[in-house]
Amino acid sequence: MANLTGTGIWSSALRYGDVDVAKEAAAELESLGYSAIWLPDVGGDVWTPLDAVLGATTSTTVATGILNIWMHEPAVAAAEFQRLVAAHGPRFLMGLGVSHGSFINATGAGNYSKPLTHMREYLDGLDATPEPVPTTDRVLAALGPKMLDLARTRAAGTHPYLVVPEHTAQARERLGAGPLVAPEQGVVLTTDPARAREVARQHLSIYLTLPNYANNWFRLGFTEEDTLDGGSDRLVDALIVWGDEDAILARVQAHRDAGADHVCLQVLGEDLPLDDWRRLAPVVTG
């Protein structure tokens, strides 16, 4: 999996929507040339949607973006990994993440503390199972330097969320040549600035309150003021690219120039943005 390239799609609709619709959409995404499909996880049964999307495709990598390590025991995750690989071949990439304290404490899934330590212990748990998840088949949602170091030594690389090309450059420098750098990039396919920023702010509203993301933006030169009142135009435009197909491609290329091996697009504005996926495919998958 460390050689994952091209452009993928990150979609909550394929995780939480109707399974038959998800299968049909996944098959089309593969036919359009997208190299990976990323599914999020905030608890519950993530394995059935993964099984469905893997079953609907033949060559596309299917990944978790991310598997919430507070909500799935390592032994269960490892067993499900082996089941999915046995059924569909080596196309499942296990993206792992520490989530956020407000989410985890609200669900009762555990007391959120020492996320870096918890990630190390989770990886130890995966390694201790009778059939471990190979290092080459897992990536970490790493933002800060210490988690990036862990992604370099204990995984195939990193899948950072809500980042900018400058962070991609920092991740590549920290990981060095070889490990996978696969950032997520939010997209609004419209040339109307007001509409684009409205959609972007709706998407960002919850994230602007989460310290893990805010602290990462601060390290990149944004300020607390940028996170207030729905986010400054400067922050919104940095995190969510909007415009026509060429504008989207330019941002994807900026990540690639900064060291990304693979970029996955989260197209905003509709739950299942099939038309936008179709419009973007000839431009971003070439």
Secondary structure as UniProt FT lines:
FT   TURN            2..3
FT   STRAND          7..10
FT   HELIX           13..16
FT   HELIX           19..32
FT   STRAND          36..39
FT   HELIX           47..56
FT   STRAND          61..64
FT   STRAND          67..68
FT   TURN            69..70
FT   HELIX           74..88
FT   STRAND          92..97
FT   HELIX           101..107
FT   HELIX           115..128
FT   HELIX           135..137
FT   STRAND          138..140
FT   HELIX           145..154
FT   STRAND          157..158
FT   HELIX           165..175
FT   STRAND          180..181
FT   STRAND          184..188
FT   HELIX           193..204
FT   TURN            205..206
FT   HELIX           207..209
FT   HELIX           211..219
FT   TURN            220..221
FT   HELIX           224..227
FT   TURN            229..230
FT   HELIX           233..239
FT   STRAND          240..242
FT   HELIX           245..258
FT   STRAND          263..267
FT   HELIX           274..284
//
